[in-house]
């Protein structure tokens, strides 16, 4: 499948390029700036507009990275 995208380091454009997150990169980056790093990918459900929309296939393309 290739490398996973780290939601704590990726730019809004990189996040937009992930199928299932298209159009939400800015909101993810803003959420991260306001609340700090993601420690669990389930926190994506807290991002405005993403609640219940991030499926397991999308999460498999992502990583929350090391602290």
DSSP file (Angstrom, degrees, kcal/mol; ACC not computed):
  #  RESIDUE AA STRUCTURE BP1 BP2  ACC     N-H-->O    O-->H-N    N-H-->O    O-->H-N    TCO  KAPPA ALPHA  PHI   PSI    X-CA   Y-CA   Z-CA
    1    1 A X              0   0    0      0, 0.0     2,-0.1     0, 0.0     0, 0.0   0.000 360.0 360.0 360.0 -19.6    0.0    0.0    0.0
    2    2 A X        -     0   0    0      2,-0.0     2,-0.1     0, 0.0     0, 0.0  -0.444 360.0 -18.7  96.6-174.4    2.9    2.4    0.4
    3    3 A X        -     0   0    0     -2,-0.1     2,-0.2     1,-0.1     0, 0.0  -0.360  63.7-123.6 -71.8 147.0    3.8    4.8    3.2
    4    4 A X        -     0   0    0     -2,-0.1     2,-0.5    58,-0.1    58,-0.3  -0.569  23.9-116.8 -85.3 153.9    1.2    6.0    5.6
    5    5 A X  E     -a   62   0A   0     56,-2.8    58,-2.3    -2,-0.2     2,-0.7  -0.807  20.0-134.6 -93.7 128.0    0.5    9.7    6.1
    6    6 A X  E >>  -a   63   0A   0     -2,-0.5     4,-2.4    56,-0.2     3,-1.4  -0.745   9.0-156.5 -83.5 113.8    1.2   11.1    9.5
    7    7 A X  T 34 S+     0   0    0     56,-2.5    -1,-0.2    -2,-0.7    57,-0.1   0.656  91.6  57.3 -67.0 -14.4   -1.7   13.2   10.5
    8    8 A X  T 34 S+     0   0    0     55,-0.4    -1,-0.3     1,-0.1    56,-0.1   0.605 119.2  26.7 -90.4 -12.5    0.5   15.2   12.9
    9    9 A X  T <4 S+     0   0    0     -3,-1.4    -2,-0.2     2,-0.1    -1,-0.1   0.588  94.2 106.0-120.9 -19.5    3.0   16.2   10.3
   10   10 A X     <  -     0   0    0     -4,-2.4     2,-0.1     1,-0.1    -5,-0.0  -0.303  66.5-122.9 -69.2 146.5    1.1   16.3    7.0
   11   11 A X     >  -     0   0    0      1,-0.1     4,-2.3    -2,-0.0     5,-0.2  -0.348  30.3-103.3 -77.3 167.5    0.1   19.5    5.3
   12   12 A X  H  > S+     0   0    0      1,-0.2     4,-2.3     2,-0.2    13,-0.2   0.895 124.4  52.0 -58.6 -40.0   -3.5   20.3    4.5
   13   13 A X  H  > S+     0   0    0      2,-0.2     4,-1.1     1,-0.2    -1,-0.2   0.895 108.4  49.9 -66.0 -40.1   -2.8   19.5    0.9
   14   14 A X  H  4 S+     0   0    0      1,-0.2     4,-0.3     2,-0.2     3,-0.3   0.898 112.0  48.1 -64.9 -39.9   -1.2   16.1    1.7
   15   15 A X  H >< S+     0   0    0     -4,-2.3     3,-1.5     1,-0.2    -2,-0.2   0.892 106.9  56.5 -67.6 -39.0   -4.3   15.3    3.9
   16   16 A X  H 3< S+     0   0    0     -4,-2.3    -1,-0.2     1,-0.3    -2,-0.2   0.783  99.7  61.5 -60.6 -27.1   -6.6   16.3    1.1
   17   17 A X  T 3< S+     0   0    0     -4,-1.1     2,-0.6    -3,-0.3    -1,-0.3   0.588  82.2  96.2 -78.3 -10.0   -4.9   13.9   -1.2
   18   18 A X  S X> S-     0   0    0     -3,-1.5     3,-2.7    -4,-0.3     4,-0.7  -0.711  86.3-115.9 -82.7 120.6   -5.9   10.9    1.0
   19   19 A X  T 34 S+     0   0    0     -2,-0.6    42,-0.1     1,-0.3    -2,-0.1  -0.326 104.6  29.4 -54.9 131.1   -9.1    9.2   -0.3
   20   20 A X  T 34 S+     0   0    0     -4,-0.1    -1,-0.3    34,-0.1    -4,-0.1   0.168 116.8  61.2 100.4 -16.9  -11.7    9.7    2.3
   21   21 A X  T X4  +     0   0    0     -3,-2.7     3,-2.7    -6,-0.2     4,-0.3   0.421  67.3 138.1-116.1  -3.7  -10.3   13.0    3.6
   22   22 A X  T 3< S+     0   0    0     -4,-0.7    -6,-0.1     1,-0.3    -5,-0.1  -0.163  76.7  14.7 -49.7 127.6  -10.5   15.0    0.4
   23   23 A X  T 3  S+     0   0    0      1,-0.0    -1,-0.3     4,-0.0     4,-0.2   0.414 113.2  80.0  87.2  -1.2  -11.7   18.5    1.2
   24   24 A X    <>  +     0   0    0     -3,-2.7     4,-2.2    -9,-0.1     5,-0.2   0.346  55.3 100.6-118.1   4.4  -11.0   18.2    4.9
   25   25 A X  H  > S+     0   0    0     -4,-0.3     4,-2.5     1,-0.2     5,-0.2   0.894  83.3  50.6 -58.5 -43.1   -7.3   18.8    5.1
   26   26 A X  H  > S+     0   0    0      1,-0.2     4,-2.6     2,-0.2    -1,-0.2   0.923 110.9  48.6 -62.6 -44.4   -7.6   22.4    6.2
   27   27 A X  H  > S+     0   0    0      2,-0.2     4,-2.5     1,-0.2    -1,-0.2   0.883 111.9  49.5 -64.5 -38.1  -10.0   21.4    9.0
   28   28 A X  H  X S+     0   0    0     -4,-2.2     4,-2.3     2,-0.2    -2,-0.2   0.937 113.0  46.4 -65.5 -46.3   -7.7   18.6   10.2
   29   29 A X  H  X S+     0   0    0     -4,-2.5     4,-2.2     2,-0.2    -2,-0.2   0.900 113.7  48.5 -63.3 -41.4   -4.7   20.9   10.2
   30   30 A X  H  X S+     0   0    0     -4,-2.6     4,-2.4     2,-0.2     5,-0.2   0.920 110.5  50.9 -65.4 -43.4   -6.6   23.6   12.1
   31   31 A X  H  X S+     0   0    0     -4,-2.5     4,-2.6     1,-0.2     5,-0.3   0.922 110.7  49.7 -58.2 -44.8   -7.9   21.1   14.6
   32   32 A X  H  X S+     0   0    0     -4,-2.3     4,-1.9     1,-0.2    -1,-0.2   0.892 111.3  48.7 -62.3 -41.9   -4.3   19.9   15.2
   33   33 A X  H  < S+     0   0    0     -4,-2.2    -1,-0.2     1,-0.2    -2,-0.2   0.888 117.1  41.7 -65.7 -39.3   -3.1   23.5   15.6
   34   34 A X  H  < S+     0   0    0     -4,-2.4    -2,-0.2    -5,-0.1    -1,-0.2   0.844 129.7  23.5 -78.2 -35.2   -5.8   24.4   18.1
   35   35 A X  H  < S-     0   0    0     -4,-2.6    -3,-0.2     1,-0.3    -2,-0.2   0.486 106.7-113.5-115.0  -5.4   -5.9   21.2   20.2
   36   36 A X     <  -     0   0    0     -4,-1.9    -1,-0.3    -5,-0.3    -2,-0.1  -0.359  56.8 -21.1  96.8 178.9   -2.5   19.6   19.8
   37   37 A X        -     0   0    0      1,-0.1     2,-0.4    -2,-0.1   -29,-0.1  -0.137  65.1-108.7 -64.5 154.5   -1.3   16.4   18.1
   38   38 A X        -     0   0    0      1,-0.1     3,-0.1    26,-0.1    -1,-0.1  -0.684  29.6-178.8 -79.1 133.6   -3.5   13.5   17.4
   39   39 A X  S    S+     0   0    0     -2,-0.4     2,-0.3     1,-0.3    -1,-0.1   0.542  74.2  26.5-106.7 -13.6   -2.7   10.5   19.7
   40   40 A X  S >  S-     0   0    0     23,-0.1     3,-2.0     1,-0.1    -1,-0.3  -0.985  72.9-131.5-150.2 135.9   -5.3    8.2   18.2
   41   41 A X  G >  S+     0   0    0     -2,-0.3     3,-1.7     1,-0.3     4,-0.2   0.718 102.9  73.2 -64.6 -19.5   -6.8    8.2   14.7
   42   42 A X  G >  S+     0   0    0      1,-0.3     3,-1.6     2,-0.2    -1,-0.3   0.715  79.6  76.0 -66.1 -17.9  -10.3    7.9   16.2
   43   43 A X  G X  S+     0   0    0     -3,-2.0     3,-2.1     1,-0.3     4,-0.4   0.689  73.9  79.5 -65.7 -17.0   -9.8   11.6   17.2
   44   44 A X  G X  S+     0   0    0     -3,-1.7     3,-1.4     1,-0.3    -1,-0.3   0.802  80.3  67.8 -59.6 -26.6  -10.5   12.4   13.5
   45   45 A X  G <  S+     0   0    0     -3,-1.6    -1,-0.3     1,-0.3    -2,-0.2   0.681  92.8  59.9 -66.2 -16.1  -14.2   11.9   14.4
   46   46 A X  G <  S+     0   0    0     -3,-2.1     2,-0.3    -4,-0.2    -1,-0.3   0.598  80.9 102.0 -85.6 -12.8  -13.9   15.1   16.5
   47   47 A X  S X> S-     0   0    0     -3,-1.4     3,-2.5    -4,-0.4     4,-0.6  -0.573  89.7-101.7 -73.4 128.0  -12.8   17.2   13.5
   48   48 A X  T 34 S+     0   0    0     -2,-0.3    -1,-0.1     1,-0.3    -2,-0.1  -0.249 107.4  16.5 -52.2 129.5  -15.8   19.3   12.3
   49   49 A X  T 34 S+     0   0    0     -4,-0.1    -1,-0.3    -3,-0.0    -4,-0.1   0.273 113.2  76.8  91.8 -10.2  -17.3   17.7    9.2
   50   50 A X  T X>  +     0   0    0     -3,-2.5     3,-3.0    -6,-0.2     4,-0.7   0.551  52.5 132.7-109.0  -9.5  -15.6   14.3    9.7
   51   51 A X  T 3< S-     0   0    0     -4,-0.6    -6,-0.1     1,-0.3    -5,-0.1  -0.204  89.9  -6.7 -51.5 118.5  -17.7   12.7   12.5
   52   52 A X  T 34 S+     0   0    0      2,-0.1    -1,-0.3     1,-0.1    -7,-0.1   0.480 113.8  96.1  76.2   3.1  -18.5    9.1   11.4
   53   53 A X  T <4  +     0   0    0     -3,-3.0     2,-0.8     1,-0.1    -2,-0.2   0.628  56.0  87.6-100.4 -15.5  -17.0    9.6    7.9
   54   54 A X     <  -     0   0    0     -4,-0.7    -2,-0.1   -12,-0.1     2,-0.1  -0.758  64.5-166.8 -91.5 109.6  -13.5    8.2    8.4
   55   55 A X     >  -     0   0    0     -2,-0.8     4,-2.6     1,-0.1     5,-0.2  -0.293  36.2 -97.6 -90.9 176.8  -13.7    4.5    7.7
   56   56 A X  H  > S+     0   0    0      1,-0.2     4,-1.8     2,-0.2     5,-0.1   0.815 121.7  57.4 -64.2 -31.9  -11.2    1.7    8.4
   57   57 A X  H  4 S+     0   0    0      2,-0.2     4,-0.4     1,-0.2    -1,-0.2   0.918 110.4  43.5 -65.5 -43.3   -9.8    1.9    4.8
   58   58 A X  H >4 S+     0   0    0      1,-0.2     3,-1.7     2,-0.2     4,-0.3   0.930 111.9  53.0 -66.9 -45.3   -8.9    5.5    5.2
   59   59 A X  H >< S+     0   0    0     -4,-2.6     3,-1.6     1,-0.3    -1,-0.2   0.834 100.0  63.2 -60.0 -31.9   -7.5    5.0    8.7
   60   60 A X  T 3< S+     0   0    0     -4,-1.8    -1,-0.3     1,-0.3    -2,-0.2   0.706 100.6  53.3 -66.2 -18.4   -5.2    2.2    7.3
   61   61 A X  T <  S+     0   0    0     -3,-1.7   -56,-2.8    -4,-0.4    -1,-0.3   0.478 105.8  71.0 -90.1  -4.2   -3.6    4.9    5.1
   62   62 A X  E <   -a    5   0A   0     -3,-1.6     2,-0.3    -4,-0.3   -56,-0.2  -0.679  55.5-168.3-116.6 164.1   -2.9    7.1    8.2
   63   63 A X  E     -a    6   0A   0    -58,-2.3   -56,-2.5    -2,-0.2   -55,-0.4  -0.986  21.9-146.6-146.6 146.6   -0.6    7.1   11.2
   64   64 A X        -     0   0    0     -2,-0.3   -58,-0.1   -58,-0.2   -26,-0.1   0.420  47.8-144.0 -93.1   0.5   -0.6    9.3   14.3
   65   65 A X        -     0   0    0    -60,-0.1     2,-0.2     2,-0.1    -1,-0.1   0.264  26.3 -56.6  64.8 170.2    3.2    9.1   14.5
   66   66 A X              0   0    0      1,-0.1    -3,-0.0    -3,-0.0   -27,-0.0  -0.550 360.0 360.0 -82.4 150.2    5.5    9.0   17.4
   67   67 A X              0   0    0     -2,-0.2    -1,-0.1   -28,-0.1   -30,-0.1   0.506 360.0 360.0 -61.6 360.0    5.3   11.7   20.1
